[in-house]
Amino acid sequence: MKKLLLITILIFMFSMNLAYGAEIFTDIKEDSCKDAVTVLSSYNIINGYPDNTFRPDMPVTRAEMAKIITIAAGYYEYSKNMTSVYDDMNGHWAERYVELADVLNIVSGITNNKYGPDNYIKFNEATTMIVRLLGYTDESIGGDWPENYYEKAKLLNLFQNLQRQNHDLATRRDISIMLYNALGCDLVEVKNNTTISNTGKKLISLVGSVSTKDVTLQDLKSESFDYTDYLFNTWDFYYDLNGNVVSVSNSTYTELTGTVTNLLSNRVIFVTDDYGNVRAIKIPDVPIVVNGALGSYDSLLNSKIKIVSENDSLDAKILGVIAYKETDEILIDKNNLYKSGSNLLSGKHLPLKNDGEINYNKLHIYGDASSLSEIKINDLVYFYETNESANNSALTVEVLRNQVSGLITNTQKQDNTYYYTINNTVYKTKNNFIFTEAASVKDNVTLILDKNGDIVKLYINSYGTTPKTYGIILNATNGTNAYATVKILDQYGNIKTYSLADNSSAVNIYDNGYSLQRINSLRKNDIIMFDPVSSGLLKIIKEMPTNYLASSYDENNQTLSNGSKVTSSTFIVYESNGRYQLLKPNKLSSYLIGKSVVGYGQVNAVYLTYGLKINETITVTEPLKETESSYSGTVLGIISSIKKLDSNISQVKFFNNYNSFYVSNSINISSMQN
């Protein structure tokens, strides 16, 4: 029997970490200021940048420091509408913060009349402000500045975990760590300038509170906060002044995290990290929570897992297991977008409070959207549901918005998998690929991709196929919750009405929330090239650019006055009073008026309103019947209209599928209408 291979690995980051306040900035995940920034940013004392970075090495201006100190003092609201006594603060964005901090005797100007808001703050100045924030004054500390404040800060342990670079300026890292350390310091009052008395309060009391809490299964019942990610451990919970949790940090026990890639019947699981490192762990009979509800050992396979143990030794006691596992994957379309007031998202139950309202404390949306309203069409949504039969007491939703657009340069098929090359990268369809239509080389497409970069759905934006048939538009209509249509007379004399595909180049779509408007860009008498279809939607259609034509025509050499040549293959359409006729070059008079499509000196197509030879006899049957094709089978649908064309044939039109059928009058038409 093979022995289990036990590979010891470093504890790695939980890739599915949904911890409250755990959305740490990308550039400080391994930085010494991480804990400090997590807590301070939760109170909005110090924040990051729009690109989700914190930039810990950047120096801080005196204006920024004034704002940080004001918010840490709990006076953010009181700073509104204040004006400063310093001349250089008039109209400055930080004017109100500087004035309030000055009134509180926390900051001082660089002169009597100037504050120097855009100067970078020196480390000694920042240290002084934080010590003053605790209530100390110059008189109560005594001694000479800056040594007196430096020594007091050292005594208060404000420099704990601080590793400064060799420069005079204070960085965002320095200030974060010092302020974080100061949160646990006592606030003092100074009487008679020198007498210091303890207020019995900590600095954190100005913005909230902190307490240490053991998180147990009983806490899963809480409506006010989701404790799932903190189970089986002891944490410092930070609260705002209203008692709401804003951040959690400083766990007591060790947490090993990764993905369960295999499990055995003897309760041994294999946990793999993002780098491929593996650890085999035997899971004792401890509580297992999956997606926020009690689960089973068998449900751990392929889940993101967190194992809480007393320490990181191989024989450490395991206290419990937390896991997140995908239960479904849905590509969002118009029908399953979230609707305001609903308790469902794509058919999934949202967590509810006892009063029936959505419990947003137990609904976690992350990834490329952070709220229900931000989820949009073509988002790929991964659901992490509880195993509760009727409703979810908690729900995690991961939103992926991963798309690639470009021209297809190669296609291959192997078994039931398609491979498309776009932008020099090969993408393959996944097992549950949603088929729309076959794509070809030179088609411009958009691919909807999953987490692994596999294709979930493919949309053709425009077709690379070159249309080969000329035609002229006899009629064009828009569509409201219906397809746009065109009636075309082609170069072979066929007339047919087609419904236009949405991704044909001739349709623009507008959704006003109530109806879908399909606006047809084609107009009557436009010359086009297209690929006719016998059934279904017309996809490949191209409006041809035309030139105004008013030119003499030499029948002998079939040449216009500009030198362009008319040939036997030229598509020539003549119209008179709404009646159309295809012409050959020998029917043309010596002067032509209309519009033409010319390429490389040859007239490819021409629409004429003048130019038929005098006394020339042409045969025009108007209205021309549309091209008929025989059909054998069953058609199910609601009849829109029945029109008798002659004694033998009637035209039957249907709602919704926009097809027309020509039937013998021997059929009982009245029974069809009924």
N, C-alpha and C positions, 0 to 999 in steps of 0.2 A: 504494500500500500504506500502510495506517495505521501511524503510528509508535506504539511502546509508550509509554504515559503512565507516567512514573516519579514516584510521589508519595513524598517523604521524610517519614517519620513518626518520632516518638519511640519508643524501645524500650519495649514494653509487656509487662505481666505474662503469663506462660504460664498460660492459664486451666485447663490440664490438668496443672499442675505437681505431680509426684509426688515431688519431691525429699525426701530424708530430712531430717527436722528442718525442713521448709519449711512446716509447718502453723503459720504465723505468726498472732499475735493480730490480730483484725480492726481494732483501733484504732492499730496501729503500722506498718502496711504501708509507709508513706512517712516514718516517724519516724527520727530520727538514732540511736535506740537499737535499731533492728530487728536488726542483726547481733549486737549484744551480747546481747539478750534471747533470740535464737534459740539461741545457744551456751549461755548460762547456764541456760536452761530445760531444755535437753537433759541437763544434769547435775543438774537439780532444785535448783539453787542458788537460783534465784528463779523463781516460777511466776506464772501468770495466775489469772483468776477463772473460775468455772463457765460464764459466758456467753461465754467465749472472748475476753475483753478483757484487756488488761494494765494499763490506766489509768496511763500513765506520769507524769502530773502529780500523782498522789496522794503525799502525804508518807508516810514510813515510821516506824513506831514503834520505840522502842529494843528492844522484845522481838523484833520482826520482824528487826531488824538483827542481833541476836545469833544468831538461827537461820541467817540468810544467811551470816554469817561462819563459824559452826560447820561448815556443810555445805561451804563453800568450802575450809575447812581439812582436809577429808577425815575429820572426826571424827563423822559423823552417827551411826554405830552405837554409838560409845563414849559418846554423850550419854544413853543410856537409863538410867533408874532413878537419876539423879542428883538431889540436892536442893540448894537454894541457901542461901547464908549470908545473903542479903538478906531482911529481914522481909517485904517486899511481894511476894516471889516465891513464897511458900508456897501451893501449889495452883494457881499460874498455869500456863497451857498451855505457856509458854516457859521454865519453871523449869530444866529440864535443859540447855537451850541456853545460858542466861545463866550457869549455874554453870560449865559447861565453858569457855566463852569467858573467864570470869573467871579460872579456873585457868590458862589459857594466857596471861594478862596482856594480852588483846586489848581487853576492856571494863573499865570502872570504874563504880562506883555514883555517884549524884548526891550521896549522903552515905555515911558508913561503913556504915549499916544499910539504906539504900534504893537500889534500882536505878532506879525510875521506868519500869517496863516499857511503860506505855501512853502515855508522853510521846512526842511526835514528836521524832525525832532531828534535831539541827542538822547543817548541812553540815560544819562543822568537826569535829564528833564522828564523823560517818561517815568523813570523810577520815582521821582519826586511827586508827580501827579498821582500815581497809584497809591503811594503812602498817604498823601493828603486825602485821597478818596476814602480811606479808612477812618479819617477824622483827625489825624495828627496835624499839627501846625509847626511853623518854624520855631516859635517860642517854646512849645512843649518838648521839642526834640533837642533844641540847643545845639551848640557847636557850629562849625563852619560848613557851608554848602560847597560842594555836593557830598563831602564825606559823611556828614551827619545823616542824610537821607539814605545813602548807600548802606551804612551800618544798620540803620533801622530796618531797611528792606531785608538785609541778610538775617537779622534777628527774627523777622517774621516769616522766614523761609520762602520769600518771594522768588528766590533764584533757584529753587529746587528743580532739577531736570533741565536747567538752562545751560546751554553750551554756546557761549557767545563767540562770534568771530572778532578778530582784532581790529575793530573800528569804533568810532565814537557814536555813530547813528544807531537808533533802535529800529530793528526790523519788525515785520508783522509777526514773525515767530517769537521774538523776544517779548513783545507786548502781550501776545496771546498766553504764553506760559506764565508770565508774571500775574496777569489778571486772573487766570484760572487758579493759581495758587492763592491769590488774595480772596477768592470767593469764600474760603473756609476760615478767613481771619476775622477776629472780633472787631466790631465797630466801636470806636471810643468817642468820648466827649472830653473836651478840654475846658477846664474851669480856671478862672483867674490867670489865663494865659499859660500856666505851667502844670496845673494839676490834671492828670489824665485819669479818667474813670471808664470802666467797661460798661457798655450799654446792655450787655447780655444778648446781643444780636450779632449775627454774622453778616458779612457783606452780601452774601447771596440773598438775604432776606429782603433786600431792596428790589429784587426782580422776581423772587420766587422762593423755593426751598429745595432741599435735598434730603433724602432718607435712604437707608439701606433696606432692601426687601428681599426675602426668600420667595421665589416664584414657584407655585405649586399648581397641580391640575385644577384646584378649586378656582384659580384665577382665570381659567378659560371662560368662566361664566360671566365675567365682567363685560358690561356694555360700553364702558367709558374708555377702554384701552384693550388692545390685542396683545396679550402677554405670551403668545405662542413661541416667539423666537427667543424668549428669555427663560423658558421653563427649566426646572431642575437646577437652577443656579441662583446665586445671590448677587444682586446688582445695586449700584447707586442710581436711584431714580431722581431726576430733576423735574421739578414742577414749576409752573408759572404761578402768578399771584391768585389765579382762580382755581388752583389745584389740578390743572391739566398737565399730564406728562409731556415734557418737551424734549427730553433727552435721557438716554440710558447709557451708563458706562461702568467701567471698572468691575468686571466679573470676578467672582471668587474662584470658580472652578475652571478647569481646562475644557476647551471645546475643540474636538477634532472634526473637520468637515471635508466633504468631497462628494463623489457620486458612487452609489452602490452599483458595481458592474457585475457582481455575481453573489449569490447566496446559497448556502448549503442547508440541508435538512437538520444538521446538528447545530444550527444557529450561528454558523460562522459566515460572516459577510466579507466581501472584498471591496475596499474603499479606494477609489482612484482619484488623484488630483488632476489639475489642468496640465501638469507636466508629464503625466503618465506614471508617476510614482504610486505604488500600491501598498496597502496595508491590510492584513487579514486580522479581523477582530471578532471575538466570540461575544455575542450579545446575550447577557443573562435575562432572566425573567423580570424585566423592568418596563415601565410605561413607555409606549411608542405612540407618538402623536404625528399624524399625517395630515397635512394641509389644514391644521387647526382643530382637528378632532381625533379622538382615540382611534388608533389603527392597529394593524396586525403585523407580525414579523414578515409574513409572505408578501405584504404590499410594499416592502422596501426596495425591491429590485428596480433599478433605473431611476431611483429618486435621488434628489439632492439631500444630503443627510448631515445632521449635526449630532455628535455623540458627546454628552456631558459626562465627564469623569472627574474624580477628586484631584488627579494630577496627570502628568503626561508620561508616567512610567508604564511599562508593559502590563503590569499586574494591577493597575489602578482600578478602584471600584467604579463601575459605570452606574450613573444615577438615572439616566433616561436618554431617550432618543427622539429627536425632532426631525421630521422629513417633509419635503415638498416634492410632489409628483404630478406631472402633467396628466390630466384626465381627458382633455379634449383639445382639438385644434380647429379653429373655424376661420375661414376667410370672409371678412365682413362685406356684405353687399347692402343695397339700399333697404332690403326687407328686414335685416337683422341689426340695423343701427339702433342705438339706445334711444328710446322715446321717453321724453320727459314725463315723470309721474309713474312710470312703469317700475315694477319690482323685478324685471327680468332683463338680462342682456343676452341676446342670441339664444334665448330659451333657457338660460342658466339662472337659477334663483340667486338674487342678491341677498346678503345678510340683512336681517331686519331686527329692529329693537322690539321690545315687548309691546310698544304702541303701534307697531306696524310700519313705522318709518324706516328707510334705509339706514343701516348702521355703518356710516362711513369710517368709523374706527376699526371695523373688521373687514373693510373692503380695500384691498391693496392693488393699485394699478400702477405699473411701472413700465419702463422701456421707452418707447417712442410716443407714449401718451401718459398723462398723469391723472386724468379724470374721465368720467363716462362721456362727457360732451366732446372730448378731444379725439375719441376713437372715430375713424372715418372709413369710407369705402375703400376696399383693397388693403386694409390693415389685416395682418395675420395675427390672430389672437390665440394665445395659449391659456387654457384654464387649469387652475389647481383647485379642485372642488373637494369638499369633505365627503365622507362616506355616509352622511345622513340621508335618509331616503327621500324626504319631502323637500327640505330646505337646507341651505348652507348657513351654518352659524358663522362661518368666515369664508372669504373667497379671495383668491389671489389671481390677478389677471396680468399676463405679460403681453405687451403689444409690440409687434415687430413691423416696421415699415421699411422693407428692404426690396428695392426695385432696381432693375437695370434696363436701359433702353439703348437701341442701336440697330445696325443692319446685320442681318444674318449672312455670314460668309460661308457657312458650311452646315450641312445637316446629315445626321446618321441615325439609324434605328437598329437597336439590338434587342431581340426579344420584344418586350413591351415598353422598352425605355427609349426615349428620343434624346438625341444629343444635338445641341445648337451651339454654334460658335459665334460669339458676339464680342466685338472689341478685343479680339485675340484670346478670349477666354471661353472654355467649353463649359456649358451648363447642361445638366441632365434633369429629366423629369422625375419626380418622386412617384412612389407607388399610388398615392391618391391624387395624382395630377388631375386638375379640372380641365377637361378638353373644351376648347371654344371652336377652333377651326385649324385646319392644317396650315402650317407656315412653310415658306419656301425661301431659298437663297435670294437675297436682295430685298426681302421684306423688311420694313422697319417695324420693330416689335418692342413691347415692354414686357419684361419678365417679372412676376411676383415670386420672390424667393423666400425659402424658410431659413431657419437658423443655420442649417448646414450648407446653404447656398444652392439647394436644389429647387427646381421650378415647381411652384404650386399651380400657377396659372399663366397663360400666355395671351397677350392681346396684340393683334396686328394693327399698328397705327396707320400704315400705308403699304401698298403692295408694290413689290419690285417688278412684277410682270408688266411687260409693255403691251398695252391693248392693241389689237390688230384690225378691228372693224370700225369703219366710219359710220356715223349716224348724225341725225339732226333731231333736236328736241321739238316735238310737236306740242307737248304740254308738260308742265312741272307743277307739283303741289308740295306744300309743307305738310307736316304731320303733328297732331296733338295727341300724345299717348298712342301714336300710330306711326308707321314708317312714312317717310317722304317718298313720293313716286315720280316717275318720268315716263312719258310716252315717246317712243323712239321710232323713227323711220330709218332703217339701216341701209347700207349701200347695196344690199341684195333685194331691196323692195319690201322687206318684212317690217311690219308694224306691231309693236308689242308694248304693253305697260308693265314696267318693272317697279318693284319695291326696292329702295336703296338701302344697302347695309349702312349701319351707323359709322363704320370705319371706312366707308368709301370716301373719296376726296370731295364729294359733292354735298356732304351733310354737316351742319353745325348743330350741336345739341345744347339746349339750355334747360336747366331744371330749376323751376321757381319754387319748388317745395310742394306744389299742388298738381302740377302736370309737367310732362316731359315734352318740350317743344323741339321738333326736328325741322330745322330751317334748310330748305333746298337752295343751294347756291346757283343751280342751273336755271336758265330762263328759256322761254320759247325762242326757237330758231338759233339756239347755240349749236355750233358744230362740235361734235365730240368724237372721241375714239373710245371703244369699250369692248369688253368680252361678253357677248350675250350668254345668258344662262337659260336653260329649259325650265328650271324650277328653282325655288328659293330666292334669296336676295341677290341683287346685282351689286357686286363689290368693286370690280375693276372698271373705272370710268374716269375719263380725263377730258376736261374742257380744253379745246384747242384754241390757242391765240389766233385771232384773225386780223386781217387788214381790210380797210374799206376799199371796195372795188368800184371804180368808174373808169373803164378802160376800153379802148378799141380792141378788136379781136380779128386776127388774120386767120381765116379758115384754112387757107392753103397750107400754111406751116403750123397751124394750131398754136399761135403765139400771141400773148398779150402785148400791149405797147411797151410794157416795162421789160420785155424779154422773157418772162416766165412762160413755160410751155404747158399746154393742156394735153393730156394723153388719154388713151382709151380707158385707163384705170382711174382717172380722176372722178371723185365722187361729186356729181353735179345735181343739185336740187333746185328746182324752180317752183316758186310759189306765186299764186295769183288769187287774191281774195280768199285766203285760207285754204286753197286747194293746192296740193303738192304733187309734183311729178319728177321722177328721176329722168335725166337727159343724157344723151350721148353727145360728144363734141360736134357732130354734124347737125345738131339741132340748134346750135348757137348762132345768134345774129352777129353783126359786125361791131356791136357795141354792147357792153355788159355792165350792169349795175348790181351791186350786192356786197358780199364780203367773201374773202378767200383765205385758205390756209396754204402757205407757200413754203417749200423747203428745197434748198439747193437748186433754185431755178425752175422747179417744177410745181405746178399747181396740184396739190393733193386733194383739196376739197373746195367746193365753191357753193355758196347759197345765193341765188339770183332772184331779184324782184323785177328785173328787166333784162332781156337778152334772148328771148325766144324768136326764132325766125318768123317773119311775117308769112301768113298763110300756111304755117307749119301746123300740121294736125297732130295733136297729142291725145292720148287716151288717159283720162283722169276719172277715177271712180271715187267719189267723195260723199260721205266719209268712207275712207278705206277701212275695210274690215281688218281687225287685228289678226295676226298669224294664228291659225288654228292648229292644234295638235291633238291627236286622239289620246284618250285616257281610259284605262280599264282598272276599276278598283272601287273602293268605298271612300267617300268623302263625308266627314262629320263636321258640321258647323251650322251657324245661324245665318240664314239667307238675308242679305241686305236688300237686294232688288232683283227683279226678273224683267228683262226687256226683250220683247219680240222683235227680231231683226227682219225676218221675212216669213214667208208661209211655212218654211221648213225648220228654221233655226231660231232659238232664243238664247239670250245671254243671262247667266245666273251669277250674281256676285255675292260674296260672303263677307261677313264681318270678321275683323281681327286678323285673318290670314291674307286678306287683300287679293285673293285669287279670283279669276273669272273663268267660268266653264261655259262652253257652248253645247247645248243639248237639243235633241230632236223635239219638235213640238208634239210628237206622238206620246211623250212622257206627260203624265198628269201634272201640269204646272200648278193647278190650284191646290192639289194635295201637298205639293212641296211648300207652298206658302203657308199652309196651315201647320 
